[in-house]
Amino acid sequence: MERVIPKPGEKFLDTDKKPYQILCVANGVETKEKMLVYQALYGEFECFVRPLGMFMEEAASKKQQEKETLKTADVKEELPKREAVTYENNQADPALLQFLDADTLEEKYQVIKSLGNSITNRLIDDFAVTLDLVIPDGEVDIRYQQLLSSVRTLQKFETTRFRRR
């Protein structure tokens, strides 16, 4: 089975379940070794570089460990509270597009509020990134409330003095 080289924009979790996003595959200046450049999607959003081969070995090892855990563990099947929605042709979630089109924080707040129980961690992350917020990992309901609260706080400081009319 051929290993698939990660592509820019792909996201992954490290062994501590912290999220990262692939920025690019680069060439080392001196050795021409392929290097993976990726960024943390938490904290200070630091960027890191790792030899591609090392990353691929760790990813393969992690997948093997997950398979073995599933085989040996007594797996209790539970339906997820929220179902992940996939869109054709890698299109953005319509709610995200509506959020991005909103002109004011009040409109953005209403878009978030309208999602209610259908909001996902992915959408919370996407909304937070566009507002330059960090919503800590946790349960979706708690993160949803933190996002709403953060948007309300931003609204208190929103000003129109620099906007063109």
DRENKE-597029 format. One record per atom (N, C-alpha, C): residue number from 1; residue in one letter; atom name; x, y, z. Coordinates in steps of 0.05 Angstrom, whole numbers. Example, Ala and Ser with C-alpha at 12.3 -4.5 7.8 and 13.67 -1.06 7.14 Angstrom:
<nodes>
+-----+------+------+--------+--------+--------+
| pos | code | site |     px |     py |     pz |
+-----+------+------+--------+--------+--------+
|   1 |    A |    N |    264 |   -114 |    156 |
|   1 |    A |   CA |    246 |    -90 |    156 |
|   1 |    A |    C |    264 |    -66 |    156 |
|   2 |    S |    N |    257 |    -45 |    142 |
|   2 |    S |   CA |    273 |    -21 |    143 |
|   2 |    S |    C |    258 |      1 |    157 |
+-----+------+------+--------+--------+--------+
</nodes>
This chain:
<nodes>
+-----+------+------+--------+--------+--------+
| pos | code | site |     px |     py |     pz |
+-----+------+------+--------+--------+--------+
|   1 |    M |    N |     17 |    -24 |      0 |
|   1 |    M |   CA |      0 |      0 |      0 |
|   1 |    M |    C |     18 |     25 |      0 |
|   2 |    E |    N |     13 |     43 |    -19 |
|   2 |    E |   CA |     29 |     66 |    -22 |
|   2 |    E |    C |     21 |     88 |     -1 |
|   3 |    R |    N |     40 |    100 |     11 |
|   3 |    R |   CA |     35 |    121 |     30 |
|   3 |    R |    C |     27 |    147 |     15 |
|   4 |    V |    N |      8 |    161 |     26 |
|   4 |    V |   CA |     -2 |    186 |     14 |
|   4 |    V |    C |     12 |    209 |     27 |
|   5 |    I |    N |     25 |    226 |     12 |
|   5 |    I |   CA |     39 |    249 |     22 |
|   5 |    I |    C |     17 |    270 |     30 |
|   6 |    P |    N |     19 |    281 |     54 |
|   6 |    P |   CA |     -1 |    301 |     62 |
|   6 |    P |    C |     -1 |    325 |     44 |
|   7 |    K |    N |    -24 |    337 |     42 |
|   7 |    K |   CA |    -28 |    361 |     25 |
|   7 |    K |    C |    -33 |    386 |     42 |
|   8 |    P |    N |    -25 |    409 |     33 |
|   8 |    P |   CA |    -31 |    434 |     48 |
|   8 |    P |    C |    -60 |    436 |     54 |
|   9 |    G |    N |    -66 |    444 |     79 |
|   9 |    G |   CA |    -93 |    448 |     88 |
|   9 |    G |    C |   -104 |    424 |    103 |
|  10 |    E |    N |    -91 |    400 |    100 |
|  10 |    E |   CA |   -100 |    377 |    115 |
|  10 |    E |    C |    -95 |    380 |    144 |
|  11 |    K |    N |   -112 |    370 |    161 |
|  11 |    K |   CA |   -109 |    372 |    190 |
|  11 |    K |    C |   -104 |    345 |    202 |
|  12 |    F |    N |    -91 |    344 |    225 |
|  12 |    F |   CA |    -86 |    319 |    239 |
|  12 |    F |    C |    -83 |    325 |    268 |
|  13 |    L |    N |    -85 |    304 |    284 |
|  13 |    L |   CA |    -82 |    305 |    313 |
|  13 |    L |    C |    -56 |    291 |    320 |
|  14 |    D |    N |    -41 |    303 |    338 |
|  14 |    D |   CA |    -16 |    290 |    347 |
|  14 |    D |    C |    -23 |    269 |    368 |
|  15 |    T |    N |     -3 |    257 |    380 |
|  15 |    T |   CA |     -8 |    235 |    399 |
|  15 |    T |    C |    -22 |    245 |    424 |
|  16 |    D |    N |    -21 |    271 |    430 |
|  16 |    D |   CA |    -35 |    283 |    452 |
|  16 |    D |    C |    -62 |    294 |    445 |
|  17 |    K |    N |    -71 |    287 |    420 |
|  17 |    K |   CA |    -97 |    296 |    409 |
|  17 |    K |    C |    -99 |    326 |    405 |
|  18 |    K |    N |    -76 |    339 |    400 |
|  18 |    K |   CA |    -77 |    368 |    395 |
|  18 |    K |    C |    -77 |    372 |    364 |
|  19 |    P |    N |    -92 |    392 |    355 |
|  19 |    P |   CA |    -96 |    395 |    326 |
|  19 |    P |    C |    -74 |    411 |    312 |
|  20 |    Y |    N |    -67 |    402 |    288 |
|  20 |    Y |   CA |    -47 |    416 |    271 |
|  20 |    Y |    C |    -57 |    416 |    243 |
|  21 |    Q |    N |    -46 |    435 |    227 |
|  21 |    Q |   CA |    -53 |    437 |    199 |
|  21 |    Q |    C |    -27 |    437 |    182 |
|  22 |    I |    N |    -28 |    421 |    161 |
|  22 |    I |   CA |     -5 |    420 |    142 |
|  22 |    I |    C |     -4 |    446 |    127 |
|  23 |    L |    N |     20 |    459 |    127 |
|  23 |    L |   CA |     23 |    483 |    111 |
|  23 |    L |    C |     35 |    477 |     83 |
|  24 |    C |    N |     56 |    460 |     83 |
|  24 |    C |   CA |     68 |    452 |     57 |
|  24 |    C |    C |     89 |    431 |     62 |
|  25 |    V |    N |     98 |    419 |     39 |
|  25 |    V |   CA |    121 |    401 |     39 |
|  25 |    V |    C |    143 |    418 |     26 |
|  26 |    A |    N |    165 |    421 |     40 |
|  26 |    A |   CA |    188 |    437 |     31 |
|  26 |    A |    C |    213 |    420 |     27 |
|  27 |    N |    N |    232 |    431 |     13 |
|  27 |    N |   CA |    258 |    418 |      9 |
|  27 |    N |    C |    279 |    431 |     27 |
|  28 |    G |    N |    294 |    414 |     41 |
|  28 |    G |   CA |    316 |    425 |     57 |
|  28 |    G |    C |    337 |    438 |     39 |
|  29 |    V |    N |    347 |    461 |     47 |
|  29 |    V |   CA |    366 |    476 |     30 |
|  29 |    V |    C |    392 |    460 |     24 |
|  30 |    E |    N |    403 |    448 |     44 |
|  30 |    E |   CA |    429 |    434 |     40 |
|  30 |    E |    C |    426 |    405 |     31 |
|  31 |    T |    N |    407 |    391 |     44 |
|  31 |    T |   CA |    405 |    362 |     38 |
|  31 |    T |    C |    384 |    355 |     18 |
|  32 |    K |    N |    367 |    374 |     11 |
|  32 |    K |   CA |    344 |    370 |     -7 |
|  32 |    K |    C |    324 |    350 |      4 |
|  33 |    E |    N |    327 |    343 |     30 |
|  33 |    E |   CA |    308 |    325 |     43 |
|  33 |    E |    C |    280 |    338 |     44 |
|  34 |    K |    N |    260 |    322 |     38 |
|  34 |    K |   CA |    232 |    333 |     40 |
|  34 |    K |    C |    225 |    337 |     69 |
|  35 |    M |    N |    215 |    361 |     75 |
|  35 |    M |   CA |    207 |    369 |    102 |
|  35 |    M |    C |    178 |    376 |    102 |
|  36 |    L |    N |    164 |    370 |    124 |
|  36 |    L |   CA |    136 |    377 |    127 |
|  36 |    L |    C |    135 |    401 |    145 |
|  37 |    V |    N |    121 |    422 |    136 |
|  37 |    V |   CA |    117 |    446 |    151 |
|  37 |    V |    C |     88 |    446 |    160 |
|  38 |    Y |    N |     84 |    449 |    187 |
|  38 |    Y |   CA |     56 |    448 |    197 |
|  38 |    Y |    C |     53 |    468 |    220 |
|  39 |    Q |    N |     28 |    474 |    226 |
|  39 |    Q |   CA |     23 |    495 |    246 |
|  39 |    Q |    C |      3 |    484 |    266 |
|  40 |    A |    N |      8 |    491 |    292 |
|  40 |    A |   CA |    -11 |    484 |    313 |
|  40 |    A |    C |    -36 |    500 |    310 |
|  41 |    L |    N |    -59 |    488 |    315 |
|  41 |    L |   CA |    -84 |    502 |    314 |
|  41 |    L |    C |    -95 |    508 |    342 |
|  42 |    Y |    N |    -76 |    514 |    360 |
|  42 |    Y |   CA |    -83 |    520 |    387 |
|  42 |    Y |    C |    -60 |    538 |    399 |
|  43 |    G |    N |    -65 |    549 |    422 |
|  43 |    G |   CA |    -44 |    564 |    436 |
|  43 |    G |    C |    -34 |    588 |    419 |
|  44 |    E |    N |     -8 |    588 |    415 |
|  44 |    E |   CA |      5 |    610 |    400 |
|  44 |    E |    C |      6 |    605 |    370 |
|  45 |    F |    N |     -5 |    583 |    360 |
|  45 |    F |   CA |     -6 |    576 |    332 |
|  45 |    F |    C |     22 |    574 |    320 |
|  46 |    E |    N |     40 |    561 |    336 |
|  46 |    E |   CA |     68 |    559 |    327 |
|  46 |    E |    C |     70 |    541 |    302 |
|  47 |    C |    N |     91 |    546 |    287 |
|  47 |    C |   CA |     97 |    530 |    263 |
|  47 |    C |    C |    120 |    511 |    269 |
|  48 |    F |    N |    120 |    487 |    257 |
|  48 |    F |   CA |    140 |    467 |    261 |
|  48 |    F |    C |    149 |    455 |    235 |
|  49 |    V |    N |    173 |    443 |    235 |
|  49 |    V |   CA |    184 |    429 |    211 |
|  49 |    V |    C |    193 |    402 |    221 |
|  50 |    R |    N |    187 |    382 |    205 |
|  50 |    R |   CA |    195 |    354 |    211 |
|  50 |    R |    C |    202 |    340 |    185 |
|  51 |    P |    N |    222 |    323 |    185 |
|  51 |    P |   CA |    228 |    308 |    160 |
|  51 |    P |    C |    203 |    292 |    152 |
|  52 |    L |    N |    196 |    293 |    127 |
|  52 |    L |   CA |    172 |    280 |    117 |
|  52 |    L |    C |    172 |    250 |    123 |
|  53 |    G |    N |    195 |    237 |    120 |
|  53 |    G |   CA |    197 |    209 |    126 |
|  53 |    G |    C |    189 |    202 |    154 |
|  54 |    M |    N |    199 |    219 |    173 |
|  54 |    M |   CA |    193 |    214 |    201 |
|  54 |    M |    C |    163 |    218 |    207 |
|  55 |    F |    N |    152 |    238 |    194 |
|  55 |    F |   CA |    123 |    243 |    198 |
|  55 |    F |    C |    107 |    219 |    187 |
|  56 |    M |    N |    115 |    209 |    164 |
|  56 |    M |   CA |    100 |    187 |    151 |
|  56 |    M |    C |    102 |    162 |    168 |
|  57 |    E |    N |    126 |    156 |    180 |
|  57 |    E |   CA |    130 |    133 |    197 |
|  57 |    E |    C |    112 |    135 |    222 |
|  58 |    E |    N |    111 |    159 |    234 |
|  58 |    E |   CA |     95 |    163 |    258 |
|  58 |    E |    C |     66 |    159 |    251 |
|  59 |    A |    N |     57 |    170 |    228 |
|  59 |    A |   CA |     29 |    167 |    220 |
|  59 |    A |    C |     22 |    138 |    216 |
|  60 |    A |    N |     39 |    123 |    202 |
|  60 |    A |   CA |     34 |     95 |    197 |
|  60 |    A |    C |     33 |     79 |    224 |
|  61 |    S |    N |     52 |     86 |    242 |
|  61 |    S |   CA |     53 |     72 |    268 |
|  61 |    S |    C |     27 |     78 |    284 |
|  62 |    K |    N |     18 |    103 |    283 |
|  62 |    K |   CA |     -6 |    111 |    297 |
|  62 |    K |    C |    -31 |     96 |    286 |
|  63 |    K |    N |    -32 |     93 |    259 |
|  63 |    K |   CA |    -55 |     79 |    247 |
|  63 |    K |    C |    -54 |     49 |    256 |
|  64 |    Q |    N |    -31 |     37 |    257 |
|  64 |    Q |   CA |    -28 |      9 |    265 |
|  64 |    Q |    C |    -37 |      6 |    294 |
|  65 |    Q |    N |    -29 |     25 |    311 |
|  65 |    Q |   CA |    -37 |     23 |    339 |
|  65 |    Q |    C |    -67 |     26 |    342 |
|  66 |    E |    N |    -80 |     44 |    326 |
|  66 |    E |   CA |   -109 |     47 |    327 |
|  66 |    E |    C |   -123 |     21 |    319 |
|  67 |    K |    N |   -113 |      8 |    297 |
|  67 |    K |   CA |   -124 |    -17 |    288 |
|  67 |    K |    C |   -123 |    -38 |    309 |
|  68 |    E |    N |    -99 |    -41 |    322 |
|  68 |    E |   CA |    -96 |    -61 |    343 |
|  68 |    E |    C |   -114 |    -55 |    367 |
|  69 |    T |    N |   -117 |    -30 |    374 |
|  69 |    T |   CA |   -134 |    -23 |    396 |
|  69 |    T |    C |   -163 |    -30 |    390 |
|  70 |    L |    N |   -172 |    -25 |    366 |
|  70 |    L |   CA |   -199 |    -32 |    358 |
|  70 |    L |    C |   -203 |    -62 |    358 |
|  71 |    K |    N |   -183 |    -78 |    350 |
|  71 |    K |   CA |   -185 |   -107 |    349 |
|  71 |    K |    C |   -187 |   -118 |    377 |
|  72 |    T |    N |   -171 |   -108 |    396 |
|  72 |    T |   CA |   -169 |   -120 |    422 |
|  72 |    T |    C |   -188 |   -108 |    442 |
|  73 |    A |    N |   -197 |    -84 |    438 |
|  73 |    A |   CA |   -215 |    -72 |    458 |
|  73 |    A |    C |   -243 |    -81 |    455 |
|  74 |    D |    N |   -257 |    -81 |    477 |
|  74 |    D |   CA |   -286 |    -88 |    476 |
|  74 |    D |    C |   -300 |    -62 |    468 |
|  75 |    V |    N |   -306 |    -59 |    442 |
|  75 |    V |   CA |   -316 |    -34 |    432 |
|  75 |    V |    C |   -346 |    -33 |    435 |
|  76 |    K |    N |   -355 |    -12 |    448 |
|  76 |    K |   CA |   -383 |     -7 |    452 |
|  76 |    K |    C |   -391 |     15 |    432 |
|  77 |    E |    N |   -409 |      7 |    414 |
|  77 |    E |   CA |   -417 |     26 |    393 |
|  77 |    E |    C |   -438 |     46 |    404 |
|  78 |    E |    N |   -432 |     71 |    399 |
|  78 |    E |   CA |   -451 |     92 |    406 |
|  78 |    E |    C |   -454 |    110 |    382 |
|  79 |    L |    N |   -477 |    120 |    377 |
|  79 |    L |   CA |   -481 |    139 |    356 |
|  79 |    L |    C |   -471 |    166 |    366 |
|  80 |    P |    N |   -457 |    180 |    348 |
|  80 |    P |   CA |   -448 |    207 |    357 |
|  80 |    P |    C |   -472 |    226 |    361 |
|  81 |    K |    N |   -468 |    244 |    380 |
|  81 |    K |   CA |   -489 |    263 |    386 |
|  81 |    K |    C |   -496 |    280 |    361 |
|  82 |    R |    N |   -475 |    287 |    347 |
|  82 |    R |   CA |   -479 |    303 |    322 |
|  82 |    R |    C |   -465 |    288 |    299 |
|  83 |    E |    N |   -477 |    289 |    277 |
|  83 |    E |   CA |   -466 |    275 |    254 |
|  83 |    E |    C |   -449 |    295 |    238 |
|  84 |    A |    N |   -426 |    286 |    229 |
|  84 |    A |   CA |   -409 |    303 |    212 |
|  84 |    A |    C |   -422 |    304 |    184 |
|  85 |    V |    N |   -422 |    328 |    173 |
|  85 |    V |   CA |   -434 |    331 |    147 |
|  85 |    V |    C |   -412 |    335 |    127 |
|  86 |    T |    N |   -413 |    321 |    105 |
|  86 |    T |   CA |   -393 |    325 |     84 |
|  86 |    T |    C |   -406 |    338 |     60 |
|  87 |    Y |    N |   -392 |    355 |     47 |
|  87 |    Y |   CA |   -403 |    370 |     24 |
|  87 |    Y |    C |   -388 |    361 |     -1 |
|  88 |    E |    N |   -403 |    360 |    -23 |
|  88 |    E |   CA |   -391 |    351 |    -48 |
|  88 |    E |    C |   -369 |    370 |    -58 |
|  89 |    N |    N |   -350 |    359 |    -71 |
|  89 |    N |   CA |   -328 |    375 |    -84 |
|  89 |    N |    C |   -313 |    392 |    -64 |
|  90 |    N |    N |   -311 |    384 |    -39 |
|  90 |    N |   CA |   -296 |    399 |    -18 |
|  90 |    N |    C |   -306 |    427 |    -15 |
|  91 |    Q |    N |   -332 |    432 |    -19 |
|  91 |    Q |   CA |   -344 |    458 |    -16 |
|  91 |    Q |    C |   -346 |    465 |     14 |
|  92 |    A |    N |   -346 |    490 |     20 |
|  92 |    A |   CA |   -348 |    499 |     48 |
|  92 |    A |    C |   -377 |    495 |     57 |
|  93 |    D |    N |   -379 |    492 |     83 |
|  93 |    D |   CA |   -405 |    490 |     96 |
|  93 |    D |    C |   -422 |    515 |     90 |
|  94 |    P |    N |   -447 |    513 |     82 |
|  94 |    P |   CA |   -463 |    536 |     77 |
|  94 |    P |    C |   -465 |    556 |    100 |
|  95 |    A |    N |   -466 |    545 |    125 |
|  95 |    A |   CA |   -467 |    562 |    148 |
|  95 |    A |    C |   -441 |    579 |    151 |
|  96 |    L |    N |   -418 |    567 |    144 |
|  96 |    L |   CA |   -393 |    582 |    144 |
|  96 |    L |    C |   -394 |    604 |    123 |
|  97 |    L |    N |   -404 |    599 |    100 |
|  97 |    L |   CA |   -406 |    619 |     79 |
|  97 |    L |    C |   -424 |    642 |     88 |
|  98 |    Q |    N |   -447 |    635 |    100 |
|  98 |    Q |   CA |   -465 |    655 |    110 |
|  98 |    Q |    C |   -452 |    672 |    131 |
|  99 |    F |    N |   -436 |    659 |    149 |
|  99 |    F |   CA |   -422 |    673 |    170 |
|  99 |    F |    C |   -401 |    692 |    158 |
| 100 |    L |    N |   -386 |    683 |    138 |
| 100 |    L |   CA |   -366 |    700 |    125 |
| 100 |    L |    C |   -379 |    723 |    110 |
| 101 |    D |    N |   -403 |    720 |    100 |
| 101 |    D |   CA |   -417 |    741 |     86 |
| 101 |    D |    C |   -429 |    762 |    104 |
| 102 |    A |    N |   -432 |    755 |    130 |
| 102 |    A |   CA |   -444 |    774 |    149 |
| 102 |    A |    C |   -426 |    798 |    152 |
| 103 |    D |    N |   -439 |    822 |    152 |
| 103 |    D |   CA |   -424 |    847 |    154 |
| 103 |    D |    C |   -417 |    855 |    183 |
| 104 |    T |    N |   -435 |    849 |    201 |
| 104 |    T |   CA |   -431 |    858 |    229 |
| 104 |    T |    C |   -429 |    834 |    248 |
| 105 |    L |    N |   -419 |    839 |    271 |
| 105 |    L |   CA |   -417 |    818 |    291 |
| 105 |    L |    C |   -444 |    808 |    300 |
| 106 |    E |    N |   -464 |    826 |    300 |
| 106 |    E |   CA |   -491 |    818 |    307 |
| 106 |    E |    C |   -502 |    797 |    286 |
| 107 |    E |    N |   -497 |    802 |    261 |
| 107 |    E |   CA |   -505 |    783 |    240 |
| 107 |    E |    C |   -490 |    756 |    244 |
| 108 |    K |    N |   -464 |    758 |    249 |
| 108 |    K |   CA |   -448 |    734 |    254 |
| 108 |    K |    C |   -459 |    718 |    278 |
| 109 |    Y |    N |   -466 |    733 |    300 |
| 109 |    Y |   CA |   -477 |    721 |    324 |
| 109 |    Y |    C |   -503 |    706 |    317 |
| 110 |    Q |    N |   -520 |    718 |    301 |
| 110 |    Q |   CA |   -545 |    706 |    294 |
| 110 |    Q |    C |   -541 |    681 |    277 |
| 111 |    V |    N |   -521 |    681 |    260 |
| 111 |    V |   CA |   -515 |    657 |    244 |
| 111 |    V |    C |   -507 |    634 |    263 |
| 112 |    I |    N |   -490 |    640 |    282 |
| 112 |    I |   CA |   -481 |    620 |    301 |
| 112 |    I |    C |   -504 |    610 |    318 |
| 113 |    K |    N |   -520 |    629 |    327 |
| 113 |    K |   CA |   -543 |    623 |    344 |
| 113 |    K |    C |   -563 |    605 |    329 |
| 114 |    S |    N |   -567 |    610 |    304 |
| 114 |    S |   CA |   -586 |    594 |    288 |
| 114 |    S |    C |   -579 |    565 |    285 |
| 115 |    L |    N |   -553 |    559 |    288 |
| 115 |    L |   CA |   -544 |    531 |    285 |
| 115 |    L |    C |   -552 |    514 |    309 |
| 116 |    G |    N |   -553 |    525 |    333 |
| 116 |    G |   CA |   -561 |    510 |    356 |
| 116 |    G |    C |   -547 |    484 |    359 |
| 117 |    N |    N |   -562 |    462 |    362 |
| 117 |    N |   CA |   -551 |    436 |    367 |
| 117 |    N |    C |   -538 |    424 |    342 |
| 118 |    S |    N |   -540 |    436 |    319 |
| 118 |    S |   CA |   -528 |    424 |    295 |
| 118 |    S |    C |   -500 |    434 |    290 |
| 119 |    I |    N |   -490 |    451 |    307 |
| 119 |    I |   CA |   -462 |    461 |    304 |
| 119 |    I |    C |   -442 |    439 |    310 |
| 120 |    T |    N |   -420 |    439 |    296 |
| 120 |    T |   CA |   -399 |    419 |    300 |
| 120 |    T |    C |   -374 |    432 |    310 |
| 121 |    N |    N |   -356 |    416 |    320 |
| 121 |    N |   CA |   -329 |    426 |    329 |
| 121 |    N |    C |   -315 |    439 |    305 |
| 122 |    R |    N |   -318 |    428 |    282 |
| 122 |    R |   CA |   -305 |    439 |    258 |
| 122 |    R |    C |   -315 |    468 |    253 |
| 123 |    L |    N |   -341 |    472 |    254 |
| 123 |    L |   CA |   -352 |    498 |    249 |
| 123 |    L |    C |   -343 |    518 |    271 |
| 124 |    I |    N |   -343 |    508 |    296 |
| 124 |    I |   CA |   -334 |    526 |    318 |
| 124 |    I |    C |   -305 |    535 |    313 |
| 125 |    D |    N |   -288 |    516 |    304 |
| 125 |    D |   CA |   -260 |    523 |    298 |
| 125 |    D |    C |   -259 |    542 |    275 |
| 126 |    D |    N |   -275 |    538 |    254 |
| 126 |    D |   CA |   -274 |    556 |    231 |
| 126 |    D |    C |   -283 |    584 |    238 |
| 127 |    F |    N |   -305 |    585 |    254 |
| 127 |    F |   CA |   -315 |    612 |    262 |
| 127 |    F |    C |   -294 |    626 |    279 |
| 128 |    A |    N |   -283 |    611 |    298 |
| 128 |    A |   CA |   -263 |    623 |    316 |
| 128 |    A |    C |   -239 |    634 |    301 |
| 129 |    V |    N |   -229 |    619 |    281 |
| 129 |    V |   CA |   -206 |    627 |    266 |
| 129 |    V |    C |   -212 |    653 |    251 |
| 130 |    T |    N |   -236 |    655 |    240 |
| 130 |    T |   CA |   -242 |    680 |    225 |
| 130 |    T |    C |   -245 |    704 |    243 |
| 131 |    L |    N |   -251 |    700 |    268 |
| 131 |    L |   CA |   -253 |    722 |    287 |
| 131 |    L |    C |   -228 |    725 |    304 |
| 132 |    D |    N |   -207 |    710 |    298 |
| 132 |    D |   CA |   -182 |    711 |    313 |
| 132 |    D |    C |   -186 |    704 |    342 |
| 133 |    L |    N |   -202 |    683 |    347 |
| 133 |    L |   CA |   -208 |    674 |    374 |
| 133 |    L |    C |   -196 |    646 |    378 |
| 134 |    V |    N |   -192 |    639 |    403 |
| 134 |    V |   CA |   -184 |    612 |    410 |
| 134 |    V |    C |   -205 |    601 |    429 |
| 135 |    I |    N |   -219 |    581 |    419 |
| 135 |    I |   CA |   -239 |    567 |    436 |
| 135 |    I |    C |   -226 |    540 |    444 |
| 136 |    P |    N |   -221 |    537 |    470 |
| 136 |    P |   CA |   -208 |    512 |    479 |
| 136 |    P |    C |   -223 |    487 |    471 |
| 137 |    D |    N |   -208 |    465 |    468 |
| 137 |    D |   CA |   -220 |    439 |    463 |
| 137 |    D |    C |   -238 |    431 |    486 |
| 138 |    G |    N |   -258 |    415 |    479 |
| 138 |    G |   CA |   -277 |    406 |    500 |
| 138 |    G |    C |   -302 |    396 |    487 |
| 139 |    E |    N |   -323 |    395 |    502 |
| 139 |    E |   CA |   -349 |    386 |    492 |
| 139 |    E |    C |   -360 |    408 |    474 |
| 140 |    V |    N |   -375 |    399 |    453 |
| 140 |    V |   CA |   -385 |    418 |    434 |
| 140 |    V |    C |   -404 |    439 |    447 |
| 141 |    D |    N |   -421 |    430 |    465 |
| 141 |    D |   CA |   -440 |    448 |    477 |
| 141 |    D |    C |   -426 |    471 |    492 |
| 142 |    I |    N |   -405 |    464 |    507 |
| 142 |    I |   CA |   -389 |    484 |    522 |
| 142 |    I |    C |   -375 |    502 |    503 |
| 143 |    R |    N |   -363 |    491 |    482 |
| 143 |    R |   CA |   -348 |    508 |    463 |
| 143 |    R |    C |   -367 |    527 |    448 |
| 144 |    Y |    N |   -391 |    517 |    442 |
| 144 |    Y |   CA |   -412 |    533 |    429 |
| 144 |    Y |    C |   -419 |    557 |    446 |
| 145 |    Q |    N |   -423 |    553 |    473 |
| 145 |    Q |   CA |   -429 |    575 |    491 |
| 145 |    Q |    C |   -406 |    594 |    493 |
| 146 |    Q |    N |   -381 |    584 |    493 |
| 146 |    Q |   CA |   -358 |    601 |    495 |
| 146 |    Q |    C |   -356 |    618 |    469 |
| 147 |    L |    N |   -362 |    607 |    446 |
| 147 |    L |   CA |   -361 |    622 |    421 |
| 147 |    L |    C |   -382 |    644 |    422 |
| 148 |    L |    N |   -407 |    638 |    430 |
| 148 |    L |   CA |   -428 |    658 |    431 |
| 148 |    L |    C |   -420 |    680 |    450 |
| 149 |    S |    N |   -409 |    673 |    473 |
| 149 |    S |   CA |   -401 |    693 |    493 |
| 149 |    S |    C |   -378 |    710 |    482 |
| 150 |    S |    N |   -359 |    698 |    468 |
| 150 |    S |   CA |   -337 |    713 |    457 |
| 150 |    S |    C |   -346 |    733 |    435 |
| 151 |    V |    N |   -366 |    725 |    419 |
| 151 |    V |   CA |   -376 |    743 |    398 |
| 151 |    V |    C |   -391 |    766 |    411 |
| 152 |    R |    N |   -406 |    761 |    432 |
| 152 |    R |   CA |   -420 |    782 |    447 |
| 152 |    R |    C |   -399 |    802 |    458 |
| 153 |    T |    N |   -377 |    792 |    469 |
| 153 |    T |   CA |   -357 |    809 |    480 |
| 153 |    T |    C |   -344 |    826 |    458 |
| 154 |    L |    N |   -339 |    814 |    435 |
| 154 |    L |   CA |   -328 |    829 |    412 |
| 154 |    L |    C |   -347 |    851 |    404 |
| 155 |    Q |    N |   -373 |    845 |    405 |
| 155 |    Q |   CA |   -394 |    865 |    397 |
| 155 |    Q |    C |   -392 |    890 |    414 |
| 156 |    K |    N |   -386 |    887 |    439 |
| 156 |    K |   CA |   -385 |    910 |    457 |
| 156 |    K |    C |   -363 |    929 |    449 |
| 157 |    F |    N |   -343 |    919 |    435 |
| 157 |    F |   CA |   -320 |    936 |    427 |
| 157 |    F |    C |   -320 |    942 |    397 |
| 158 |    E |    N |   -341 |    932 |    383 |
| 158 |    E |   CA |   -342 |    937 |    354 |
| 158 |    E |    C |   -348 |    966 |    350 |
| 159 |    T |    N |   -335 |    978 |    331 |
| 159 |    T |   CA |   -339 |   1006 |    325 |
| 159 |    T |    C |   -341 |   1009 |    295 |
| 160 |    T |    N |   -355 |   1030 |    287 |
| 160 |    T |   CA |   -358 |   1035 |    258 |
| 160 |    T |    C |   -341 |   1058 |    249 |
| 161 |    R |    N |   -324 |   1069 |    266 |
| 161 |    R |   CA |   -309 |   1093 |    259 |
| 161 |    R |    C |   -289 |   1088 |    236 |
| 162 |    F |    N |   -279 |   1063 |    232 |
| 162 |    F |   CA |   -261 |   1058 |    210 |
| 162 |    F |    C |   -274 |   1046 |    185 |
| 163 |    R |    N |   -299 |   1042 |    187 |
| 163 |    R |   CA |   -313 |   1030 |    164 |
| 163 |    R |    C |   -322 |   1051 |    144 |
| 164 |    R |    N |   -322 |   1042 |    119 |
| 164 |    R |   CA |   -332 |   1060 |     98 |
| 164 |    R |    C |   -361 |   1056 |     96 |
| 165 |    R |    N |   -375 |   1077 |     90 |
| 165 |    R |   CA |   -404 |   1075 |     87 |
| 165 |    R |    C |   -412 |   1080 |     59 |
+-----+------+------+--------+--------+--------+
</nodes>
